[in-house]
Amino acid sequence: MAIINLTADSFTGDGSNGDLARALSRAEEALEQGADILDLGAESTRPGAEPVPQAQEIDRIVRAVDALVSWKVPISIDTLKPGVMKAALAAGADMVNDVNGFRADGAIEAVRESRAALCVMHMAGEPRTMQQNPRYSDVVTEVGCFLWERVQTLKAAGVEAERILLDPGFGFGKSVEHNFSMLKELGSFRIHGLPVLAGLSRKSMLGAVTGRAVEERLPASIAAALIAIQRGAAIVRVHDVAATRDAMLVWQAVS
């Protein structure tokens, strides 16, 4: 899954800031490099990020989906706003990737009648405050319980289990130690066999152990992606498609 940032304030500095031509160029490059899914986001969810007005987010997302839908590639939308979900699905998006786990009022209703895949992620708090002293007694158990509760809620609302995938939310209200505990036990999040998505690319947890700045975290990001795949991830969400793909191909050749 290739990350296509439509934002102005991505933590990696690669946001297109509403420039559709730039976003499409990035999407085309990602596909040429071997991406299977494009994940479009028009609101940053980095720690401390401020919300984007819904109208602006919808405008940027819908223009991008309208342009990409004819490419016949799966399009995922990274949003926590029900209004954005509705607009993106109406435009032809194939997946909704919600960092808030479809907890917002109206979120389940916005996606229930569609056929889109739904990625349920765990986040403690909200982006502006999530990294302010996160605490867990047992992060793996607590995140797993949260994900299972959300699955049950979605199923009770009429969403088929086959549409659901799970993301433990690396970096979303977790310390470095919490993140690595989850990576070590990633297979435990395959609750009832549901697929797991792992988003580790360039994150601060990698900088914490390597001492590298964001722009220097490619080797660490590749290592984290491979570990995630080895421990059961069905999808890895990345910035650096070509390098990650090459590493995967080498690993697959001997696995």
N, C-alpha and C positions, 0 to 999 in steps of 0.2 A: 504494500500500500504506500503510494507516494504522497507526501504532504505537499499540498498546493495552498500556500498562504495568500489570501486576498486582503490581509490586514495591513495596517500601517506600523504596527508595533510588535511584530513577531520577535521572540527572544533570540532567534538566530539571525535576524536582520534580512530575511529573504522574502518579506511580505511585498505584494505587488501594489498595495495601497489603492485598490480599485482600478488599476490599469489592466484592462481586460486583455489587451494584446500581450502584455508581459506575462500574465497568468497562463494564457493559452500556449505561449512559447515554452514556459516551464512544464506544462502538462505534456506537450508534444515531446520534449526532451526526456521526461520521465518514462513515457511509453516506449520510446526508442531504446532506452536503457534497460527495459525489461519489467517495468511496473505492470501489475495486474489490475490494480484498483487505484483510482484517484480520489483523494480525500480533500475536499474543499472546505476551508474555514475562513469566515469573514469577521470573526471576533476572537481576539487573543484570550487564551485561558492560562497564560503564564502567571506565576505567582505575582500578586500585586496588580494585575491587569484591571483596567476600568471597563465597565460594560460599554458596548456599542449600541447606538439607537437602533431599534428593530427595523425601521424603514431603511436605514443605510445598509444593514446586514442583508435584508431581503433583496435590495437592489443589486448588491454585488454578487450574491449567491445565484440569484435567478438569471442574471446576465451570463454568468459563467456556465451554468447548467444548460441554458438555451443554446450556447455555442458548442458545448461538448456532447450533447445528447446524440447528435448524428455520428459521432465517432465510434459508437457501439462498444464503449468500454464502461465497466461498472463505475458509477459515480456515487461516492459517499459524501454526506454533508455533516460537518462537524459543527453542531449547534446545540444549545440547551433551551432555545426559545420555541415554544409550540407554534407561534406564528411563522417563524422561519421554516420550521419543519413542513408545515402545510404548503407553503409557497414552493419550497424546493421539490417536494413530492409531486405537486401539480405540474412542475416544469419537467419532470422526468427523472429525478434522482432515484437511485436504486437502494441506498442505505442511509440510515440516520445514525450518526455516531454521537451519542449524548453523554458528555462528561458528568452530567447530573443524574444519570440513571433513570431518566423519564419520571422524575419526581415533581417537576413543575406542574402547577395546575393546568390541565388541558393537554399535557404532553402525550399521554397515552391515547386520548381521544384523537389527537392530531395524526397519529400513525396507525391506529388500530385497523382501519378499513383499507389501508394500502397493502401492497404485497412486498414492501421494502424490508430488507434485513435491518435488524435493530441491534446496535452495539450498546450494551449496558455497562457503564463504567462506574467505579467507585471513586468518589471524591469526598473528603472530609471538609465540611464548610463550603466556602465559595472562593473563587480565584483570588480576590483581594486579601483574604485572611487565612487561606488554607495552610500556609507554611508557618504560621505563628504557633510554635510549640506543639506539634502534633503528638498525641499520646495514644497508645494502645496497650492492653494487657498482652494480647497475642494478635499481631497484625494479620497473619495469615488466616487464622480462624475468624476474626471479626470481619475482615473484608469478604471472606467466603460466605459468611452468614448474610451479609448485606446483599451480595449478588444473588444468592438463592432466594431471599425474600423478594427481590425485584422480579426475578423470573416468575415466582409464584403469582405476584401481583399482575404481571403482564398476561400470564396464562389465564388467570381468573377473569381478566377483562376481554378475553377472546383472541389473544395473540397466540398463534401456533408456535410451539417450541422450536420448530425448524427454522424460524425466522430470527432466532436470538443467538447472539454471541456475546462473550463476556470479556471485560478488560479490568484488571485489578487497579489500574490507575497509578502507574509509576509517577511519582513526583507530585501527586495531587493530595496534599495533606499527609505526607509521610516524610520521615527523616531519612537520611542516607541508610541507616541501619534497617529501617523498615523496608525500604526499597529492595535492598539486597536479600533480605529474608524472603520477600515475595518472589524475587527472581529464582532463588534457590528452590523454592517450593512451588514453582509456577504450575506444575502438573496438577496440583491439588485444586486449582481453580477450574478444571475441566468438569464442572458440576454436571452430573448425569450425562456426560459425554458432549456437552455443548462446547463449540469451538472457542478458543481463547485468542484475543488480539493483544499484542504487546507493543507498547509505544515507549521506547527507551532512547531513541535517537537524539544524540547531542545533549542529553539532559544533565542537570547539575549533579546528580548522583555519580555520573561518570567523571565529571570534573573534580568531584571531591576525592576520588581515589587516585586520579592521575595527575591532578594539579594543572590540568590543561584548560585553557579558555574555550569558549563555545566553538570557535572556528578551528580549533585544534583537536577536536574529539572524534574524528573519523575512525581511527583504529579502535578506540574504545567502543564506539557505536556499533561497529561491525562485530566485535567480540560479544557485546551484549545481545545483538540480534541472533547470532549463532547459538548462544546459550539458551535464549528463549525458544528457538526452534527445537533444539535438542530436548528441552524440557516440556515440549508439548504445544507451543504456540502454533496456531494455524495461519495466522497473519502477523507480519511485523510491519509496523508503520514507521517509515524512514524518510529522511531528507536525501540521503545519498544512495540513489537507486543502483547505479552501475556497480559501485564498489561492493555494496551489500549483496547484490545478485552474484557477482563473481565469487565471493566468499562462500555463498550458499552452494553454488555449483561444484566447487572443490570439495566441500563437505559431503555433498550428496554422492560424489563419485566414489567415496570410500565408506559410505554408510550402508 
